Amino acid sequence: QEAYMVAVTLDEWKKKLESPSREIIILHNPKLMVHYQPVAISDDWVSTPTEQGRPRTVKRGVENIAADIPNGEPLQIDHLVFVVHGIGPACDIRFRSIVQCVNDFRNVSLSMLQAHFKKAQEQQQIGRVEFLPVNWHSSLHSTGVDVDLERITLPSINRLRHFINDTILDVFFYNSSTYCQTIVDTVASEMNRLYQLFLQRNPLFKGGVSIAGHSLGSLILFDLLTNQKAAPEEEEEEHSTEGSRAASGLGGIEEVKEILKKLELSEYCDVFEKEKMDRQALSLCTEENLKEMGIPLGPRMKILHYLSSKSRERGVEPGSPLQRGPDEGRNCQYRDVALGQVSANYPQLNYKPSIFFAFGSPIGMFLTVRGVKRINPSYSLPTCKGFFNIFHPFDPVAYRIEPMIVPDLEFEPMLLPHHKGRKRMHLELKEGLTRMSVDLKNNLLGSLRVAWQSFTRAQLPAIEAVTTDAETEAEAGTEKQPDAKAEEAPVAAVKEEAPSINVGRLNGGNRIDYVLQEKPIESFNEYLFALQGHLCYWESEDTVLLVLKEIYQTLGVTLDQPLPGS
């Protein structure tokens, strides 16, 4: 503006201006100004053009611009969502950063608000949801570990080895106690910092906070949430109702002396008092600890059985909110850790998340590898009451959660409705063909059954007697019976699906696993679109719509028109 004012005042044109970002603007005359973009810096993965791109024409004012200029984002922010990325610095198939992907996610959310929450927007009931990216990869790889890896990396297939060091190894870093601590500290401190900064810049914000994680990021958030501590007033309330307490494995059980008296082991009260054993310490005791204290075998078994039975009454195994296999207590490294993670000091968040969204998440696989065979239905995250596991059907990294809660029942995940209000056409066609094949099979079996019955009746001695009306009706009923069974079969199947499935308290009693509908072109080859299936969530309207629907449901705002199957 200053250069333009000088050029107009002195009537001096054809000036070349260069900004600090290497952008070039040439002022030809008052009505013609040309803007040249800088040449992009090449990196190891993307080749950049050698020639400078076409210049852009700069116009002053908006009078002669035919294009519609968007009004921008609504100023009112109803809810805040922190988004944590997975392995590597790139988050999608185009090697874009978490910042760029979250920008896309935010833009899709604005379009979904206009399409499905138009009435609430017109009535000024809602504004928008703000999504903020959380980056931990750069902090991890700035610790000097890349230099150490470079020293031991072979020189052949350089780009592939560099890609593995920069992405795949993040999984191994998270399973290392040293670097796991760095990752959880970075994620928690960054979310707390961004939250405080957001409140400073938006002092009128009164909404809630949710968190979302993609791939490994969802596992990091899950481990953080399982190690959060409830507020003191909530602990008091849970203590009075004999609920489980986050910081203790026993919560509402009697004092140690009262426990010993109840077990007729009062003679060992002095031993426990000498060792300063309180309820929390007692809940963490193993058989080896009791043996070191000099407790004989019989009393040891009584104490361990009592602790186990009391914990099981509330759906919690001693020292863990999840049930594990018989070998879960053998390794002392995991004795005081909720889910068998590598031992780390998990920081506390400055807020209580309303909902936790996991995109393409390997949480179920990691829990199984850690030895958690099933999740107790009564378990819920200490400070977060909502949990949604969203995945693409071809995502090779995603795993389900619900079969770990209800292992004895086979059922499909919830199918996410299409954002336009119906199933994709190829899925409807597939279901129609399936139903048609079932009907044809039932009809064919019915026809064969009738033919066989006619054939067997022909072998009997023929009686040329006139049949009674009752016999005629009986034969007609026999012939119609296969068709009746064929019609009753799908009805019975519907009746079997009718009862609701109890998937525990992890999502407040609601379903947890949600599967996206694959696109028609993706159904031709699952393997070809597997990688795309893991990276598709940032631009998925169906995913964004579920996130918005669940967030605004907590505020009492619903969709303009409920989607089928939602």
TIDREN-755663 format. One line per field, with one value per residue (C-alpha): residue number from 1; x, y, z. Coordinates in pm, 1 decimal. Layout:
N
seq <- NUM, ... $
c1 <- X, ... $
c2 <- Y, ... $
c3 <- Z, ... $
This chain:
566
seq <- 1, 2, 3, 4, 5, 6, 7, 8, 9, 10, 11, 12, 13, 14, 15, 16, 17, 18, 19, 20, 21, 22, 23, 24, 25, 26, 27, 28, 29, 30, 31, 32, 33, 34, 35, 36, 37, 38, 39, 40, 41, 42, 43, 44, 45, 46, 47, 48, 49, 50, 51, 52, 53, 54, 55, 56, 57, 58, 59, 60, 61, 62, 63, 64, 65, 66, 67, 68, 69, 70, 71, 72, 73, 74, 75, 76, 77, 78, 79, 80, 81, 82, 83, 84, 85, 86, 87, 88, 89, 90, 91, 92, 93, 94, 95, 96, 97, 98, 99, 100, 101, 102, 103, 104, 105, 106, 107, 108, 109, 110, 111, 112, 113, 114, 115, 116, 117, 118, 119, 120, 121, 122, 123, 124, 125, 126, 127, 128, 129, 130, 131, 132, 133, 134, 135, 136, 137, 138, 139, 140, 141, 142, 143, 144, 145, 146, 147, 148, 149, 150, 151, 152, 153, 154, 155, 156, 157, 158, 159, 160, 161, 162, 163, 164, 165, 166, 167, 168, 169, 170, 171, 172, 173, 174, 175, 176, 177, 178, 179, 180, 181, 182, 183, 184, 185, 186, 187, 188, 189, 190, 191, 192, 193, 194, 195, 196, 197, 198, 199, 200, 201, 202, 203, 204, 205, 206, 207, 208, 209, 210, 211, 212, 213, 214, 215, 216, 217, 218, 219, 220, 221, 222, 223, 224, 225, 226, 227, 228, 229, 230, 231, 232, 233, 234, 235, 236, 237, 238, 239, 240, 241, 242, 243, 244, 245, 246, 247, 248, 249, 250, 251, 252, 253, 254, 255, 256, 257, 258, 259, 260, 261, 262, 263, 264, 265, 266, 267, 268, 269, 270, 271, 272, 273, 274, 275, 276, 277, 278, 279, 280, 281, 282, 283, 284, 285, 286, 287, 288, 289, 290, 291, 292, 293, 294, 295, 296, 297, 298, 299, 300, 301, 302, 303, 304, 305, 306, 307, 308, 309, 310, 311, 312, 313, 314, 315, 316, 317, 318, 319, 320, 321, 322, 323, 324, 325, 326, 327, 328, 329, 330, 331, 332, 333, 334, 335, 336, 337, 338, 339, 340, 341, 342, 343, 344, 345, 346, 347, 348, 349, 350, 351, 352, 353, 354, 355, 356, 357, 358, 359, 360, 361, 362, 363, 364, 365, 366, 367, 368, 369, 370, 371, 372, 373, 374, 375, 376, 377, 378, 379, 380, 381, 382, 383, 384, 385, 386, 387, 388, 389, 390, 391, 392, 393, 394, 395, 396, 397, 398, 399, 400, 401, 402, 403, 404, 405, 406, 407, 408, 409, 410, 411, 412, 413, 414, 415, 416, 417, 418, 419, 420, 421, 422, 423, 424, 425, 426, 427, 428, 429, 430, 431, 432, 433, 434, 435, 436, 437, 438, 439, 440, 441, 442, 443, 444, 445, 446, 447, 448, 449, 450, 451, 452, 453, 454, 455, 456, 457, 458, 459, 460, 461, 462, 463, 464, 465, 466, 467, 468, 469, 470, 471, 472, 473, 474, 475, 476, 477, 478, 479, 480, 481, 482, 483, 484, 485, 486, 487, 488, 489, 490, 491, 492, 493, 494, 495, 496, 497, 498, 499, 500, 501, 502, 503, 504, 505, 506, 507, 508, 509, 510, 511, 512, 513, 514, 515, 516, 517, 518, 519, 520, 521, 522, 523, 524, 525, 526, 527, 528, 529, 530, 531, 532, 533, 534, 535, 536, 537, 538, 539, 540, 541, 542, 543, 544, 545, 546, 547, 548, 549, 550, 551, 552, 553, 554, 555, 556, 557, 558, 559, 560, 561, 562, 563, 564, 565, 566 $
c1 <- 0.0, 283.2, 456.8, 129.6, 64.7, 416.5, 374.9, 39.3, 171.9, 490.3, 336.7, 626.7, 535.8, 692.6, 832.2, 939.7, 865.8, 998.0, 854.7, 1048.6, 872.8, 1030.8, 703.1, 745.4, 489.0, 534.7, 332.9, 279.3, 9.5, -278.0, -497.1, -242.1, -31.2, 121.5, 199.2, 462.6, 460.6, 799.0, 950.5, 877.9, 1168.3, 1218.8, 1234.8, 1320.0, 973.6, 812.9, 976.6, 906.0, 885.8, 1197.8, 1011.7, 826.2, 447.2, 215.0, 172.6, -150.0, -320.1, -378.8, -690.6, -782.6, -1133.9, -1406.0, -1635.0, -1524.2, -1475.9, -1743.1, -1667.4, -1863.2, -1649.8, -1734.6, -1834.3, -1576.1, -1615.2, -1881.3, -1736.4, -1923.7, -1736.9, -1950.9, -1695.4, -1319.9, -1160.5, -788.8, -667.1, -354.3, -179.6, -36.3, 306.0, 532.5, 520.4, 275.0, -88.9, -240.7, -162.1, -41.7, 221.8, 53.3, 113.0, -136.4, -205.0, -315.6, -524.3, -702.3, -771.8, -949.7, -1138.7, -1249.3, -1363.3, -1565.9, -1727.2, -1840.1, -2004.1, -2172.7, -2306.7, -2460.9, -2611.6, -2742.1, -2772.9, -2918.8, -3222.0, -3007.2, -2773.7, -3062.0, -3196.8, -2844.6, -2843.9, -2503.4, -2184.8, -1914.0, -1672.9, -1304.6, -1047.6, -687.1, -392.3, -150.4, 195.8, 425.8, 642.9, 875.5, 940.2, 1021.8, 1266.4, 1434.1, 1574.3, 1878.5, 1752.6, 1760.1, 2135.2, 2185.0, 1968.7, 2151.5, 2478.0, 2358.0, 2137.8, 2269.4, 2340.0, 2139.1, 1774.3, 1823.0, 1473.2, 1298.4, 1518.5, 1465.1, 1088.0, 1097.0, 1310.1, 1075.5, 742.0, 730.3, 980.6, 739.5, 550.3, 866.6, 948.9, 610.4, 678.3, 1008.3, 979.4, 1219.8, 1054.0, 701.3, 750.3, 861.9, 556.7, 291.7, 454.5, 453.2, 90.9, -45.5, 157.9, 73.9, -298.9, -287.3, -90.3, -327.2, -626.8, -496.1, -401.5, -746.2, -916.6, -700.1, -796.9, -1161.8, -1251.5, -1625.1, -1589.1, -1807.4, -1820.3, -1677.3, -1365.0, -1328.5, -1023.7, -963.2, -671.3, -570.4, -386.3, -112.8, -241.3, -561.8, -361.8, -162.8, -485.7, -643.1, -346.8, -357.8, -729.9, -702.5, -448.3, -646.5, -767.5, -1121.6, -1190.3, -1187.9, -1562.8, -1626.6, -1402.2, -1597.6, -1924.2, -1790.3, -1651.1, -1992.2, -2156.7, -1877.6, -1768.6, -1418.5, -1168.8, -914.0, -616.7, -689.6, -778.1, -1015.3, -1197.5, -1478.3, -1339.3, -1295.1, -972.3, -697.3, -757.2, -1128.2, -1049.5, -817.3, -1077.1, -1338.2, -1102.9, -1024.5, -662.0, -644.3, -310.9, -141.1, -266.5, 65.3, 257.4, 52.1, 70.1, 448.6, 473.5, 238.0, -4.9, -313.2, -598.5, -425.0, -102.2, -295.5, -469.2, -127.2, 8.4, 114.0, 172.1, 547.2, 494.8, 283.7, 541.1, 818.4, 611.8, 613.3, 245.2, 195.0, 47.0, -306.5, -361.1, -196.5, -452.5, -739.5, -621.1, -561.7, -897.4, -1075.4, -913.0, -987.3, -1353.2, -1417.7, -1262.6, -1456.9, -1785.7, -1729.6, -1600.4, -1234.9, -934.9, -686.0, -467.9, -642.4, -973.1, -966.2, -978.0, -667.8, -548.3, -412.7, -55.8, -126.0, 23.4, 346.6, 546.8, 593.3, 667.9, 297.2, 159.9, 52.4, -33.3, -394.9, -364.5, -24.5, 152.1, 520.6, 550.9, 543.8, 434.2, 119.2, 44.7, -297.8, -508.5, -646.1, -995.7, -1231.8, -1293.4, -1657.1, -1596.5, -1297.7, -1298.7, -1056.3, -997.3, -838.8, -730.8, -513.0, -624.5, -786.6, -474.8, -241.9, -462.7, -464.0, -85.4, -47.4, -241.4, -582.3, -814.5, -1140.3, -1267.0, -1507.5, -1851.5, -1865.6, -1540.1, -1542.0, -1267.4, -1221.6, -1282.2, -1434.1, -1775.2, -1789.4, -1577.9, -1628.4, -1408.0, -1449.0, -1279.9, -1285.8, -1367.1, -1037.2, -816.4, -530.4, -440.3, -789.8, -926.0, -1259.0, -1326.6, -1674.2, -1574.5, -1338.9, -1639.5, -1887.0, -1665.2, -1941.4, -2164.2, -2090.9, -2234.8, -2143.5, -2021.8, -2263.2, -2275.8, -2227.9, -2507.3, -2406.0, -2412.2, -2663.5, -2914.3, -2896.5, -2668.7, -2427.8, -2590.1, -2343.4, -2408.3, -2783.4, -2732.7, -2515.8, -2778.4, -3052.5, -2860.8, -2799.9, -3169.4, -3256.0, -3017.8, -3166.4, -3519.1, -3420.0, -3253.7, -3560.7, -3796.1, -3577.6, -3561.3, -3937.4, -3999.8, -3764.3, -3937.2, -4281.4, -4153.8, -3998.1, -4319.9, -4518.8, -4269.9, -4288.9, -4668.8, -4677.3, -4505.2, -4787.0, -5080.9, -5321.8, -5663.3, -5927.1, -6133.2, -6266.9, -6064.3, -6241.2, -6223.5, -5998.4, -5743.1, -5743.6, -5673.7, -5397.9, -5224.4, -5259.6, -5108.7, -4818.6, -4746.7, -4752.9, -4540.6, -4198.6, -4309.4, -4432.4, -4100.4, -3916.3, -4120.4, -4075.9, -3697.5, -3617.7, -3874.9, -3701.0, -3367.9, -3508.8, -3642.5, -3299.4, -3143.0, -3408.3, -3274.0, -3020.1, -2663.1, -2514.7, -2159.0, -2084.5, -2019.4, -1715.4, -1942.0, -2218.5, -2401.2, -2404.8, -2236.5, -1861.8, -1754.4, -1864.3, -1764.4, -1765.0, -1921.9, -1659.9, -1684.2, -1793.4, -1444.7, -1290.3, -1506.4, -1332.4, -1004.7, -963.7, -585.1, -543.1, -727.2, -600.4, -355.8, -611.5, -858.6, -626.1, -576.7, -928.1, -1072.9, -959.8, -1187.8, -1464.0, -1800.4, -1952.9, -1682.8, -1715.6, -2094.9, -2081.1, -1838.8, -2065.5, -2381.6, -2240.7, -2091.9, -2409.2, -2620.7, -2453.2, -2575.8, -2933.0, -2906.3, -3003.8, -2981.5, -3241.1, -3349.9, -3232.2, -3030.2, -3150.5, -2986.7, -2833.6 $
c2 <- 0.0, 239.6, 165.4, 210.0, 544.9, 667.3, 551.2, 730.5, 1048.0, 1068.1, 904.1, 659.3, 309.5, -16.7, -64.5, -406.1, -494.8, -803.9, -925.3, -1114.9, -1431.7, -1388.4, -1285.0, -1030.3, -762.6, -531.9, -209.1, -139.8, 129.3, 219.8, -55.1, -327.7, -496.5, -843.2, -1083.0, -1358.1, -1650.6, -1769.4, -2091.7, -2373.5, -2534.2, -2895.4, -3174.3, -3543.6, -3657.7, -3407.7, -3281.8, -2913.8, -2737.1, -2555.6, -2269.3, -1998.2, -2029.4, -1802.2, -1455.9, -1338.6, -1009.7, -791.9, -570.4, -307.3, -326.8, -584.4, -395.6, -563.6, -914.6, -1153.8, -1440.5, -1473.9, -1390.7, -1618.8, -1457.0, -1658.4, -1866.2, -1783.0, -1591.7, -1794.1, -2109.2, -2373.4, -2647.2, -2705.8, -3023.8, -3107.0, -3338.8, -3553.3, -3707.5, -4057.6, -4176.8, -3959.5, -3591.5, -3649.8, -3730.3, -3809.1, -3954.0, -3611.8, -3591.6, -3294.2, -3193.3, -3221.9, -2847.6, -2874.5, -3186.3, -3029.2, -2722.9, -2954.1, -3118.4, -2774.1, -2669.3, -2988.1, -2926.3, -2580.0, -2724.2, -2997.5, -2735.4, -2543.0, -2858.5, -3036.2, -2767.9, -2488.5, -2429.1, -2398.4, -2159.2, -1942.4, -1926.0, -1840.6, -2135.6, -2253.5, -2111.5, -2361.3, -2618.4, -2524.5, -2794.9, -2737.0, -2961.4, -3106.2, -3196.3, -3427.3, -3572.9, -3272.1, -3264.0, -3636.0, -3615.0, -3300.8, -3499.5, -3604.1, -3955.2, -3892.3, -3832.1, -4159.6, -4344.3, -4187.2, -4319.9, -4681.6, -4667.6, -4850.4, -4633.3, -4844.3, -4766.0, -4432.2, -4290.6, -4602.4, -4621.5, -4251.2, -4302.3, -4593.1, -4396.3, -4099.9, -4285.2, -4655.8, -4621.5, -4388.9, -4701.9, -4845.5, -4509.9, -4512.4, -4859.5, -4738.8, -4606.3, -4318.1, -4188.7, -4278.6, -4027.5, -3765.8, -3828.1, -3817.3, -3511.4, -3333.8, -3420.4, -3328.6, -3008.8, -2894.1, -2952.7, -2769.0, -2482.1, -2450.4, -2463.8, -2177.6, -1977.0, -2037.6, -1913.2, -1601.1, -1521.8, -1621.9, -1499.4, -1547.2, -1916.3, -2133.6, -2452.5, -2795.1, -2969.1, -3297.4, -3477.7, -3677.8, -3896.1, -4060.4, -4392.8, -4395.6, -4059.2, -4226.2, -4478.4, -4196.4, -4018.6, -4342.6, -4410.5, -4050.3, -4072.4, -4401.4, -4239.5, -3923.9, -3871.8, -3775.5, -3459.5, -3495.5, -3432.6, -3707.2, -3943.8, -3870.4, -3944.7, -4267.7, -4362.8, -4321.3, -4543.7, -4804.0, -4709.5, -4753.7, -4474.3, -4375.1, -4345.6, -4661.4, -5018.0, -5054.1, -4719.4, -4792.4, -5092.9, -5083.6, -4985.1, -5245.3, -5338.4, -5384.8, -5604.8, -5820.1, -5849.1, -5951.7, -6223.7, -6334.1, -6228.4, -5966.8, -6103.4, -5956.2, -5600.0, -5499.2, -5628.8, -5419.5, -5116.5, -5149.4, -5155.5, -4850.7, -5034.3, -4830.6, -4930.5, -4816.5, -4995.2, -5309.9, -5304.5, -5305.9, -5596.8, -5917.3, -6257.6, -6188.3, -5868.2, -6047.0, -6324.9, -6072.1, -5930.2, -6273.9, -6357.4, -6737.7, -6907.8, -6952.6, -6587.6, -6478.2, -6670.0, -6526.0, -6167.1, -6207.9, -6381.0, -6106.1, -5828.2, -6010.8, -6076.7, -5719.0, -5575.2, -5813.8, -5705.2, -5358.0, -5493.0, -5406.7, -5630.0, -5526.1, -5245.4, -5225.2, -5107.9, -5382.4, -5758.2, -5940.9, -6291.3, -6516.1, -6398.9, -6026.5, -5982.1, -6172.6, -5869.5, -5609.8, -5342.3, -5328.0, -5384.7, -5025.6, -4932.0, -4931.8, -5097.0, -5264.3, -4978.1, -4922.5, -4745.2, -4366.1, -4063.2, -3960.5, -3587.0, -3453.9, -3246.0, -2908.3, -2998.1, -3293.5, -3402.0, -3453.6, -3707.9, -3901.0, -3976.4, -4238.0, -4247.8, -4559.6, -4665.9, -4966.0, -4941.8, -5286.7, -5450.6, -5283.3, -5380.2, -5742.2, -5744.7, -5600.2, -5894.7, -5731.8, -6007.8, -5829.3, -5492.7, -5506.3, -5372.0, -5154.0, -4972.0, -4613.2, -4355.8, -4158.5, -3809.4, -3873.3, -4034.3, -4059.0, -4280.1, -4340.4, -4576.2, -4475.8, -4668.5, -4738.4, -5103.4, -5143.4, -4962.4, -5206.0, -5028.5, -5008.6, -5260.5, -5294.9, -5238.9, -5385.8, -5756.2, -5705.6, -5598.6, -5857.5, -6148.3, -6412.0, -6230.3, -6176.4, -5853.8, -5599.3, -5245.1, -4956.9, -4849.4, -4474.0, -4323.3, -4134.9, -3758.3, -3725.0, -3939.4, -4286.9, -4582.8, -4575.9, -4731.7, -5017.5, -5124.5, -5119.2, -5323.7, -5572.2, -5612.9, -5649.2, -5924.8, -6100.7, -6092.6, -6211.3, -6506.6, -6602.6, -6587.5, -6795.2, -7050.0, -7076.2, -7104.4, -7369.5, -7574.6, -7540.9, -7661.2, -7958.0, -8048.0, -8045.6, -8253.8, -8507.0, -8532.5, -8588.0, -8855.4, -9041.8, -9028.3, -9183.4, -9498.8, -9567.7, -9793.9, -9583.4, -9542.1, -9419.0, -9272.9, -8924.4, -8720.3, -8524.4, -8150.5, -8180.1, -8392.1, -8145.7, -7858.2, -8057.7, -8120.4, -7756.1, -7656.6, -7897.4, -7750.6, -7393.1, -7469.6, -7412.9, -7072.3, -6981.0, -7080.8, -6883.0, -6576.0, -6628.8, -6666.3, -6299.2, -6195.5, -6412.6, -6259.6, -5912.5, -6015.1, -6142.5, -5805.5, -5608.0, -5640.1, -5371.0, -5482.3, -5390.6, -5273.0, -5145.7, -4800.0, -4706.1, -4485.5, -4433.6, -4749.2, -4649.3, -4822.7, -4765.3, -4907.3, -4714.6, -4818.5, -4590.5, -4688.3, -4756.8, -4575.7, -4771.5, -4764.6, -4887.7, -5201.6, -5334.3, -5404.4, -5386.1, -5411.6, -5133.9, -4883.2, -5004.8, -4717.5, -4463.8, -4618.8, -4532.7, -4172.2, -4084.6, -3941.3, -3579.5, -3522.2, -3769.3, -3592.0, -3893.0, -3885.1, -3510.1, -3531.2, -3796.0, -3578.8, -3273.9, -3472.7, -3616.6, -3283.7, -3083.6, -3358.2, -3276.6, -2916.7, -3023.2, -2944.2, -3209.4, -3247.9, -3078.1, -3420.5, -3744.0, -3960.9, -4318.9, -4562.8, -4292.3 $
c3 <- 0.0, 83.6, -247.8, -437.2, -265.4, -355.8, -716.9, -751.4, -585.8, -794.2, -1100.9, -1115.0, -1237.2, -1350.9, -1002.3, -878.2, -515.1, -336.5, -5.8, 266.8, 150.4, -195.8, -359.3, -641.6, -733.6, -1035.2, -1046.8, -1418.9, -1384.7, -1147.8, -1295.4, -1372.7, -1107.0, -1143.3, -858.4, -900.9, -655.7, -522.5, -651.3, -407.4, -224.7, -327.6, -72.1, -69.2, -171.3, -405.7, -722.4, -789.1, -1126.4, -1234.6, -1394.9, -1210.1, -1224.1, -1415.7, -1258.4, -1099.7, -1176.4, -868.4, -859.4, -604.8, -460.4, -526.0, -763.0, -1085.4, -946.2, -1075.0, -836.5, -511.9, -211.8, 84.5, 410.0, 601.4, 916.6, 1176.6, 1470.0, 1732.8, 1839.3, 2009.3, 2067.7, 2049.5, 1913.6, 1935.2, 1658.0, 1708.5, 1408.2, 1363.5, 1251.9, 1039.5, 941.6, 653.6, 720.2, 381.3, 39.5, -80.3, 197.1, 362.4, 723.2, 1008.1, 981.4, 618.6, 680.6, 976.5, 760.0, 515.3, 802.6, 923.9, 576.1, 534.1, 873.2, 761.2, 450.5, 656.7, 899.0, 611.8, 462.8, 776.3, 1047.4, 834.6, 1059.2, 1370.8, 1187.1, 1065.4, 1419.8, 1540.3, 1779.1, 1662.9, 1518.3, 1430.8, 1573.4, 1587.1, 1507.2, 1617.5, 1515.1, 1770.3, 1637.5, 1835.8, 1555.6, 1525.5, 1901.8, 1904.6, 1614.7, 1750.1, 2042.8, 1836.6, 1768.0, 1391.9, 1405.7, 1592.2, 1339.6, 1044.8, 1182.0, 1172.0, 859.0, 552.6, 246.3, -1.1, -92.7, 80.5, 32.9, 158.0, 467.1, 533.0, 503.3, 750.4, 999.1, 974.0, 995.1, 1081.6, 1366.1, 1551.0, 1657.1, 1813.0, 1973.3, 2146.1, 2285.2, 2432.0, 2787.2, 2709.9, 2395.9, 2511.6, 2792.4, 2538.7, 2318.8, 2593.9, 2752.0, 2415.0, 2334.2, 2677.5, 2715.5, 2361.3, 2413.8, 2747.7, 2589.9, 2296.4, 2528.9, 2743.5, 2433.9, 2285.3, 2603.6, 2601.5, 2242.9, 2293.0, 2644.0, 2581.1, 2493.7, 2719.1, 2510.9, 2572.2, 2445.7, 2260.2, 2124.7, 1807.9, 1706.2, 1380.8, 1375.0, 1644.5, 1768.1, 1883.4, 2088.9, 2251.4, 2347.4, 2473.4, 2701.8, 2826.2, 2899.7, 3087.2, 3320.4, 3397.4, 3753.8, 3834.1, 4035.9, 4417.4, 4444.9, 4191.0, 4382.9, 4700.4, 4521.1, 4377.0, 4717.4, 4881.5, 4619.2, 4629.5, 4278.6, 4146.4, 4202.9, 3939.1, 4174.7, 4372.2, 4291.3, 4588.0, 4616.5, 4864.9, 5056.8, 5434.8, 5607.6, 5613.1, 5977.0, 5917.5, 5619.5, 5827.1, 6105.2, 5851.1, 5724.9, 6082.8, 6038.4, 6316.1, 6439.9, 6129.8, 6188.5, 6347.1, 6044.6, 5803.0, 6033.2, 6054.2, 5673.8, 5654.7, 5429.8, 5339.1, 5109.1, 4792.8, 4881.3, 4968.3, 4630.6, 4458.7, 4660.8, 4491.6, 4645.8, 4648.0, 4850.8, 5111.2, 5129.5, 5193.8, 5480.9, 5645.0, 5584.7, 5569.4, 5262.8, 5401.1, 5503.2, 5177.4, 4975.3, 5182.8, 5130.4, 4756.4, 4705.8, 4897.8, 4692.3, 4368.7, 4453.9, 4572.1, 4258.7, 4037.2, 4198.1, 4055.0, 3722.0, 3789.6, 3824.6, 4099.5, 3968.8, 3632.6, 3491.9, 3229.4, 3269.6, 3155.9, 3101.0, 3375.4, 3318.6, 3345.7, 3689.3, 3629.6, 3510.9, 3787.6, 3525.3, 3440.4, 3789.1, 3853.5, 3494.0, 3378.7, 3039.4, 3037.3, 2860.1, 2906.1, 3240.5, 3201.9, 3399.4, 3213.8, 3247.2, 3340.8, 3102.5, 3211.4, 3094.5, 3072.9, 2713.5, 2622.6, 2345.0, 2213.2, 1838.0, 1701.1, 1323.2, 1173.4, 1519.9, 1622.5, 1988.1, 1987.3, 1844.8, 2094.8, 2389.4, 2270.8, 2226.2, 2576.0, 2715.8, 2762.2, 2647.9, 2711.8, 2834.8, 3122.8, 3022.7, 3335.4, 3251.0, 3125.2, 3077.5, 3403.2, 3262.1, 2916.6, 2876.0, 2496.4, 2268.3, 1894.4, 1692.6, 1324.9, 1045.2, 672.2, 587.1, 395.7, 648.6, 727.3, 1052.7, 1204.7, 1456.6, 1634.9, 2005.3, 2065.9, 2028.4, 2324.6, 2534.3, 2403.0, 2290.3, 2284.1, 2035.5, 1667.1, 1525.2, 1263.0, 1337.4, 1288.4, 924.0, 896.4, 686.6, 374.8, 424.8, 139.8, 322.6, 170.0, 118.1, -171.2, -477.4, -512.9, -151.9, -209.4, -526.2, -338.6, -65.6, -327.8, -505.9, -174.4, -88.4, -439.3, -413.1, -75.0, -218.1, -520.6, -295.9, -71.6, -369.6, -534.9, -215.8, -176.8, -533.8, -487.9, -160.8, -326.5, -620.0, -381.0, -181.5, -504.8, -612.6, -281.1, -279.2, -631.0, -499.0, -251.5, -354.1, -551.4, -396.8, -633.6, -350.5, -338.4, -90.1, 173.6, 203.2, 507.7, 317.6, 29.1, 266.7, 432.6, 98.3, 0.1, 333.0, 275.5, -64.7, 67.2, 368.8, 200.8, 74.0, 419.3, 568.5, 305.8, 394.7, 768.0, 740.9, 675.5, 935.9, 1191.4, 1092.5, 1147.5, 1485.9, 1583.8, 1498.9, 1681.7, 2039.4, 2119.2, 2188.0, 2524.5, 2456.5, 2805.9, 2946.0, 2737.2, 2523.7, 2776.4, 2669.1, 2300.0, 2007.5, 1967.4, 1629.2, 1318.7, 966.2, 663.1, 331.4, 67.7, -264.4, -574.4, -728.3, -401.0, -401.0, -713.4, -532.9, -154.8, -161.5, -415.7, -194.8, 144.2, 195.0, 76.9, 322.2, 610.5, 497.7, 383.1, 705.1, 660.5, 361.5, 452.6, 478.2, 656.6, 926.3, 977.6, 994.1, 1268.3, 1467.7, 1433.4, 1510.3, 1832.7, 1945.0, 1885.8, 2039.0, 2371.0, 2319.3, 2242.4, 1868.3, 1613.5, 1236.5, 1020.8, 895.4, 1062.6, 826.4, 760.5, 998.8, 1218.4 $
